[in-house]
């Protein structure tokens, strides 16, 4: 039978008992060791950190903060917390009122903000900031610690997930509408076929009357087929997005996307000029991504011509790459925006009309498939987007 001593040895030796004096001494040694490497610890943090004193001036900042928000000379220490030279909030046009550090001093509560901060020569980035007040023993705030975290990638991922959820809901709705249309459509088609059989059996009709009736029934059958083609395109929106790559018919993806947008083009007076190769080899890719690329670029072109224009769409094969060209006669892209249109959250559309993620997501999808995309200003006005995807690419 095992004794308590043997059981204790089996599970490991008991923890030694440390008296309060020894424990206090251990804490003092550890704090002294940490104090010696504290500057290196703060500099190694990937977040941008700054400390503001009661005079509302920066007394410390780590390397990330200085590199991100500092001046060209890197001088930050001693500046006012709301200095326009470095304050991330003042670099954001949407900021109003006193800076968040000052509000943390006044309220003695943690203040949280999300800001889009532009930096020279780089794309705007989304930052999540926390302003933490340090309260002394007398209850007075002595310092505020600013912690800025770059959440641009996370924000873009969340926006993509939200976009995917909306597309899934739209697909379910479209599938329901298509199903409800197909049911009465089947009855109408059956009635037309019955009339055609009746016309065949009927004798004594004048030749002209028979020819006219046959023409009307043929037209009805043709138009019913067109409606069914439209509902079939709507059903594509409800198809689950394939996770694994497969051989995708590129021309078919372009044609189906154009079919979905033709109603908008007719309503806006847009003339379509399509030149699809027709003999393109299948592309190793994710079908959902290929259709998303086509939809984003074609929708942008249609939205750029609200008062009418011309849309030119063509495909071809070049050096084992399928090439898609989409050109419009809209206002075009301003020269200063050509390099920024790919940035997440950048958009020239009015509020509520766009998130600025369409082209960013599109370029990411193209590049994950080993392809390339570029935008050009047309000499006579308008824009042209060119997409190149390898036939035997990585598959996304």
C-alpha positions in Angstrom: 0.0 0.0 0.0 1.4 3.4 -1.0 2.2 5.8 1.8 1.5 9.6 1.7 5.3 10.1 1.2 5.5 7.8 -1.8 2.4 9.4 -3.4 4.0 12.8 -2.9 7.2 11.7 -4.6 5.2 10.1 -7.5 3.5 13.4 -8.4 6.5 15.6 -7.8 8.1 17.3 -4.8 5.9 19.7 -2.9 6.6 23.5 -3.4 8.9 25.0 -0.9 7.4 27.4 1.7 8.8 30.9 1.3 8.4 33.4 4.1 7.4 37.0 3.4 10.9 38.5 3.8 12.3 36.1 1.2 9.4 36.7 -1.2 9.9 40.5 -0.9 13.6 40.1 -1.6 12.8 38.0 -4.7 10.5 40.6 -6.0 13.1 43.3 -5.5 15.7 41.4 -7.4 13.3 40.6 -10.2 12.2 44.3 -10.5 15.8 45.5 -10.6 16.5 43.0 -13.4 13.5 44.1 -15.3 14.3 47.8 -14.8 17.6 47.3 -16.5 16.1 45.8 -19.7 12.9 47.9 -19.6 13.8 50.2 -22.6 14.6 47.1 -24.7 11.4 45.5 -23.7 9.3 48.5 -24.6 11.2 48.9 -27.9 10.6 45.2 -28.8 6.8 45.7 -28.6 5.2 45.7 -32.1 2.5 48.2 -30.9 3.3 51.9 -30.9 3.5 53.0 -27.3 3.9 56.6 -25.9 3.7 58.0 -22.4 2.2 61.4 -21.6 2.9 63.3 -18.4 0.6 65.6 -16.4 2.0 68.5 -18.4 0.4 66.9 -21.4 3.8 66.3 -23.0 5.4 63.1 -24.4 8.0 61.8 -22.0 8.7 58.4 -23.6 7.9 56.6 -26.8 9.1 53.3 -28.2 10.8 52.7 -31.5 7.5 51.7 -33.4 5.8 54.9 -32.3 8.7 57.1 -33.4 9.0 55.3 -36.7 5.3 55.5 -37.4 4.2 58.9 -36.0 7.5 60.8 -35.5 8.8 63.6 -37.6 11.5 63.3 -40.1 14.1 63.8 -37.4 12.4 61.4 -35.0 12.0 64.0 -32.3 9.0 63.4 -30.2 10.0 63.6 -26.5 9.0 66.9 -25.0 6.3 67.7 -27.5 2.7 68.4 -26.5 0.4 65.4 -26.7 -1.7 67.2 -29.3 1.2 68.4 -31.4 0.3 68.4 -35.1 3.9 67.1 -35.8 3.1 63.6 -34.6 -0.3 63.2 -33.0 -2.0 60.3 -35.0 -5.4 61.8 -34.3 -4.6 65.1 -35.9 -3.4 63.3 -39.0 -6.9 61.9 -39.4 -9.4 64.5 -40.9 -12.3 62.9 -39.0 -10.9 63.8 -35.5 -12.7 66.5 -33.6 -12.3 68.2 -30.2 -9.5 67.6 -27.7 -7.2 64.6 -28.2 -8.0 61.3 -26.5 -5.0 61.6 -24.2 -6.4 64.8 -22.8 -9.8 63.2 -22.4 -8.2 60.3 -20.5 -6.6 62.8 -18.1 -9.9 64.6 -17.5 -12.2 61.6 -17.2 -9.7 59.2 -15.5 -11.1 56.5 -17.7 -9.7 54.4 -20.5 -10.4 55.9 -23.9 -10.5 53.8 -27.0 -10.5 55.0 -30.6 -10.1 53.7 -34.1 -8.4 56.0 -36.6 -7.3 55.8 -40.3 -3.8 57.4 -40.4 -2.1 58.4 -43.6 1.7 58.2 -43.9 3.8 59.9 -46.6 4.6 57.5 -49.4 2.5 54.7 -48.0 -1.1 53.5 -48.0 -3.4 54.7 -45.2 -3.6 52.3 -42.3 -6.2 51.6 -39.7 -5.1 51.9 -36.1 -6.9 50.9 -32.8 -5.7 53.1 -29.9 -6.1 52.7 -26.2 -5.4 55.6 -23.8 -4.8 54.3 -20.3 -4.7 56.7 -17.4 -2.1 56.0 -14.6 -3.6 57.1 -11.3 -1.3 57.9 -8.4 -1.8 57.1 -4.7 -3.5 60.5 -4.3 -6.1 59.7 -6.9 -4.6 62.1 -9.5 -3.8 61.0 -13.0 0.0 61.3 -13.4 0.5 59.8 -16.8 -1.4 58.4 -19.8 -0.1 55.5 -21.7 -1.0 55.4 -25.4 -1.0 52.0 -27.2 -1.6 52.1 -31.0 -2.2 48.8 -32.7 -2.2 48.4 -36.5 -5.5 46.6 -37.4 -5.5 47.2 -41.1 -5.2 43.5 -42.1 -7.8 42.5 -39.5 -10.2 45.2 -40.6 -9.8 44.1 -44.2 -10.4 40.5 -43.3 -13.5 41.4 -41.3 -14.8 43.4 -44.2 -14.2 40.5 -46.6 -16.1 38.2 -44.2 -19.0 40.7 -44.0 -19.0 41.0 -47.8 -19.1 37.2 -48.1 -22.0 36.9 -45.7 -23.9 39.5 -47.7 -23.2 37.7 -50.9 -24.4 34.4 -49.3 -27.6 36.1 -48.2 -28.1 37.6 -51.7 -27.5 34.2 -53.2 -30.1 32.6 -51.0 -32.6 35.3 -51.9 -31.8 35.0 -55.6 -32.3 31.3 -55.5 -35.7 31.7 -53.9 -36.7 34.3 -56.5 -35.5 32.0 -59.3 -37.4 29.1 -57.9 -40.6 31.1 -57.6 -40.3 32.3 -61.2 -39.5 28.8 -62.6 -42.6 27.2 -61.2 -45.2 29.4 -63.1 -42.8 29.5 -66.0 -43.0 25.7 -66.3 -46.8 25.9 -66.4 -46.6 28.6 -69.2 -44.2 26.5 -71.2 -46.5 23.4 -70.9 -49.4 25.5 -72.1 -47.5 26.7 -75.1 -46.5 23.1 -76.0 -50.2 22.1 -75.6 -51.2 24.8 -78.0 -48.6 23.7 -80.5 -49.9 20.2 -80.4 -53.5 21.4 -80.7 -52.4 23.5 -83.7 -50.8 20.5 -85.3 -54.0 18.4 -84.9 -56.4 21.2 -86.1 -57.6 21.1 -89.6 -59.4 23.8 -91.6 -57.3 26.8 -90.5 -56.3 29.3 -93.1 -52.6 29.0 -94.0 -51.9 32.6 -93.0 -53.7 32.2 -89.7 -51.8 28.9 -89.0 -48.4 30.6 -89.8 -49.2 33.5 -87.6 -50.2 31.2 -84.7 -47.1 29.1 -85.1 -44.9 32.3 -85.1 -46.5 33.6 -81.9 -46.1 30.2 -80.1 -42.5 30.0 -81.3 -41.8 33.5 -79.9 -43.4 32.6 -76.6 -41.2 29.4 -76.4 -38.1 31.4 -77.2 -38.8 34.1 -74.6 -39.6 31.5 -72.0 -36.2 30.0 -72.7 -34.6 33.4 -72.2 -36.3 33.9 -68.9 -35.0 30.4 -67.8 -31.5 31.4 -68.8 -31.8 34.4 -66.5 -33.0 32.4 -63.6 -30.2 29.9 -64.2 -27.7 32.8 -63.8 -29.4 33.8 -60.6 -29.0 30.3 -59.3 -25.3 30.7 -59.8 -25.3 33.2 -56.9 -26.6 30.5 -54.6 -23.9 27.9 -55.4 -21.5 27.3 -52.6 -18.0 28.8 -53.2 -15.6 26.0 -53.9 -12.7 25.8 -51.4 -10.5 23.7 -53.7 -9.4 24.9 -57.1 -10.7 23.3 -60.3 -10.5 23.8 -64.0 -12.6 26.9 -64.7 -13.9 28.0 -68.1 -12.9 31.6 -68.0 -15.0 32.8 -71.0 -18.1 31.2 -69.4 -17.5 33.1 -66.1 -17.2 36.4 -68.0 -20.3 35.6 -70.1 -22.4 34.7 -67.0 -21.3 37.9 -65.2 -22.3 40.0 -68.2 -25.7 38.3 -68.3 -26.4 39.4 -64.8 -25.4 43.0 -65.5 -27.2 43.5 -68.8 -30.4 44.8 -67.2 -28.4 47.5 -65.5 -26.6 48.3 -68.7 -29.8 48.7 -70.7 -31.4 50.9 -68.0 -28.3 53.2 -68.0 -28.0 53.3 -71.7 -24.6 51.4 -71.9 -23.7 49.8 -75.2 -21.8 46.6 -74.8 -19.0 45.5 -77.1 -17.9 41.9 -76.3 -15.1 40.0 -78.0 -14.6 36.7 -76.1 -11.9 34.3 -77.5 -14.2 31.3 -77.2 -11.4 28.8 -77.4 -9.5 29.6 -74.2 -8.1 26.6 -72.2 -9.5 26.1 -68.7 -7.7 27.9 -65.9 -6.6 26.1 -62.7 -8.3 28.4 -60.2 -11.1 28.7 -57.6 -14.3 29.4 -59.6 -15.8 31.6 -56.9 -12.7 33.9 -57.0 -12.7 34.1 -60.8 -16.4 35.1 -60.8 -15.7 37.6 -58.1 -12.9 39.2 -60.1 -15.2 39.5 -63.1 -18.1 40.9 -61.1 -16.1 43.5 -59.2 -14.4 44.9 -62.4 -17.5 44.8 -64.5 -19.7 46.4 -61.8 -17.1 49.2 -61.3 -17.2 49.9 -65.1 -21.0 50.0 -65.1 -21.2 52.2 -62.0 -18.7 54.6 -63.7 -21.2 55.3 -66.5 -24.5 56.2 -64.8 -25.5 58.4 -67.8 -24.6 55.9 -70.5 -21.5 55.0 -72.4 -19.7 52.1 -74.0 -18.3 48.9 -72.3 -15.7 46.9 -74.1 -14.9 43.4 -72.8 -12.5 41.0 -74.5 -10.5 37.9 -73.6 -7.5 36.3 -75.3 -4.6 33.9 -74.7 -1.1 35.2 -74.3 1.9 33.1 -73.4 0.0 30.5 -71.3 -2.0 33.3 -69.7 -5.6 34.2 -70.2 -6.1 38.0 -70.5 -9.3 39.9 -69.6 -9.6 43.5 -70.7 -12.5 45.7 -69.5 -12.7 49.3 -70.7 -15.3 52.0 -70.1 -16.0 55.5 -71.3 -16.6 56.9 -67.8 -14.7 59.8 -66.2 -11.6 57.7 -65.8 -9.2 57.6 -62.9 -7.4 60.7 -61.7 -3.6 60.5 -62.1 -3.1 61.1 -58.4 -5.4 58.1 -57.6 -3.8 55.5 -60.0 -1.5 54.2 -57.3 -4.1 54.4 -54.5 -7.1 52.7 -56.0 -5.7 49.3 -54.8 -5.4 50.5 -51.1 -8.0 49.1 -48.7 -10.7 51.5 -47.8 -9.7 54.1 -50.4 -12.7 55.1 -52.6 -13.8 58.2 -54.5 -17.5 57.2 -54.3 -19.8 59.2 -52.0 -20.5 57.9 -48.5 -22.7 54.9 -48.5 -21.9 54.0 -52.1 -18.8 51.9 -51.5 -16.3 50.7 -48.9 -13.1 51.0 -51.0 -12.5 47.2 -50.7 -13.5 46.0 -54.2 -10.3 46.6 -56.0 -8.2 45.7 -53.0 -9.9 42.3 -52.7 -9.7 41.8 -56.5 -6.0 42.4 -56.7 -5.5 40.0 -53.7 -7.5 37.3 -55.5 -5.6 37.8 -58.8 -2.2 37.7 -57.1 -3.1 34.6 -55.1 -3.7 32.9 -58.4 -0.3 33.9 -59.7 -1.6 36.6 -61.9 -1.3 40.3 -62.3 -3.7 43.2 -62.7 -3.2 46.8 -63.8 -5.3 49.9 -64.4 -4.8 52.5 -67.2 -6.2 55.8 -68.2 -7.6 55.7 -71.7 -6.4 58.6 -74.0 -9.9 59.6 -75.0 -11.3 59.2 -71.4 -12.4 56.3 -69.3 -10.5 53.5 -67.7 -9.1 50.1 -68.7 -8.4 47.2 -66.4 -6.2 44.3 -67.6 -6.2 41.0 -65.8 -3.7 38.2 -66.6 -4.1 34.7 -65.0 -1.8 31.8 -65.7 -3.5 28.7 -67.1 -1.5 26.4 -64.8 -1.3 28.7 -61.8 -1.2 27.9 -58.0 -5.0 27.7 -57.9 -5.5 30.5 -55.4 
